[in-house]
Amino acid sequence: MATAMISVIGMTCGGCVNAVTKALKSVDGVLDVQVELEAGQATVQFDESKTDISMLKEVIEEAGYDTN
Protein backbone atom coordinates (compact mmCIF):
# COMPACT_ATOMS: atom_id res chain seq x y z
CA MET A 1 0.00 0.00 0.00
CA ALA A 2 1.19 3.50 -0.81
CA THR A 3 0.06 6.97 0.20
CA ALA A 4 0.06 9.98 -2.13
CA MET A 5 -0.51 13.61 -1.18
CA ILE A 6 -1.74 15.45 -4.27
CA SER A 7 -2.29 19.20 -4.53
CA VAL A 8 -5.72 19.95 -6.00
CA ILE A 9 -6.15 23.41 -7.51
CA GLY A 10 -9.53 25.00 -8.08
CA MET A 11 -11.65 23.59 -5.25
CA THR A 12 -13.91 26.28 -3.78
CA CYS A 13 -16.62 24.45 -1.82
CA GLY A 14 -17.83 21.23 -0.28
CA GLY A 15 -19.26 20.17 -3.62
CA CYS A 16 -15.77 20.32 -5.07
CA VAL A 17 -14.47 18.13 -2.25
CA ASN A 18 -17.25 15.62 -2.93
CA ALA A 19 -16.51 15.59 -6.66
CA VAL A 20 -12.79 14.94 -6.13
CA THR A 21 -13.50 12.31 -3.47
CA LYS A 22 -15.98 10.50 -5.71
CA ALA A 23 -13.60 10.59 -8.68
CA LEU A 24 -10.73 9.15 -6.66
CA LYS A 25 -12.85 6.46 -5.01
CA SER A 26 -13.94 5.27 -8.47
CA VAL A 27 -10.37 4.19 -9.27
CA ASP A 28 -9.70 0.47 -8.83
CA GLY A 29 -7.08 0.05 -6.11
CA VAL A 30 -7.91 3.18 -4.12
CA LEU A 31 -8.37 2.19 -0.48
CA ASP A 32 -8.94 5.52 1.30
CA VAL A 33 -9.41 9.16 0.30
CA GLN A 34 -9.25 12.32 2.42
CA VAL A 35 -9.73 15.64 0.62
CA GLU A 36 -9.08 18.92 2.46
CA LEU A 37 -10.67 22.04 0.98
CA GLU A 38 -8.62 24.63 2.91
CA ALA A 39 -5.32 22.85 2.26
CA GLY A 40 -6.24 22.14 -1.36
CA GLN A 41 -4.94 18.64 -0.98
CA ALA A 42 -6.03 15.03 -1.44
CA THR A 43 -4.41 12.24 0.56
CA VAL A 44 -4.95 8.89 -1.11
CA GLN A 45 -4.03 5.41 0.07
CA PHE A 46 -3.85 2.97 -2.83
CA ASP A 47 -2.64 -0.43 -3.96
CA GLU A 48 0.41 0.16 -6.15
CA SER A 49 -0.26 -3.04 -8.09
CA LYS A 50 -3.58 -1.63 -9.35
CA THR A 51 -3.01 2.11 -9.87
CA ASP A 52 -0.40 4.86 -9.62
CA ILE A 53 -0.10 8.56 -8.88
CA SER A 54 -0.36 9.56 -12.54
CA MET A 55 -3.74 7.79 -12.81
CA LEU A 56 -4.94 9.49 -9.62
CA LYS A 57 -3.96 12.90 -11.01
CA GLU A 58 -5.66 12.08 -14.30
CA VAL A 59 -9.03 11.35 -12.67
CA ILE A 60 -8.80 14.58 -10.63
CA GLU A 61 -8.15 16.51 -13.84
CA GLU A 62 -11.03 14.71 -15.60
CA ALA A 63 -13.26 15.90 -12.73
CA GLY A 64 -12.33 19.49 -13.66
CA TYR A 65 -9.51 20.37 -11.26
CA ASP A 66 -5.80 20.96 -11.75
CA THR A 67 -2.98 19.11 -10.00
CA ASN A 68 0.72 19.76 -9.76
N, C-alpha and C positions, 0 to 999 in steps of 0.2 A: 504494500500500500504506500502511496505517495501523497504528499500534500502540496498544493500549489496556492500561492497568494497572487491573485491577478488584479491589477488596477482596472477599474471599469469607469470609463469617462462618459458623462452624459446623463447619469441617473439624477432625477430631481425629486422623486416622490416614492411613496410606498408601492405604487403600481409598477414603477421601474424595478424596484427590488424584487417584486413578485415575478415579473417577466424574466429577469436574469436568473432567478432561482429555478423557475420552471424550465427554462431552456437548458440549464446545466443538469438538472435532474433527469432530463430526457436522454442524456448520453449514457450508453451502455458502459458500465464500469465505474460510474460515479457513485460513491458510497455516502457522502455527506456534503452539504452545501451550506455555507453561512455567508450572506451578503450584507455588507454594512453600508448604508446610504451615506452617512456623514464621512466615513473614511474613503468612500468610493472604491471599495475593495471586495472581492469575492475570495473566500477561502474554500478550497475544494479538496476533499479527500477522494482519491480514485485508485483503481486497480490499473497499474502500469501495463499489464498484459492486455488490457482491453481498450485503453484510450491514452492520450497524451496531452500535454499542455497546449500544443498547437490546435488540437481538435476542440479543446475547451474554449480557447480564444475565438475560434471560428464560430462556435454556436452563440457566443456572446455578441459577436459582430452581426451575425444573422438576425439576432433579436433587435438590432438597431442601436447598439452601443459600441463605443470604441474601446480598445485595450492598448496597452503598451508593454 
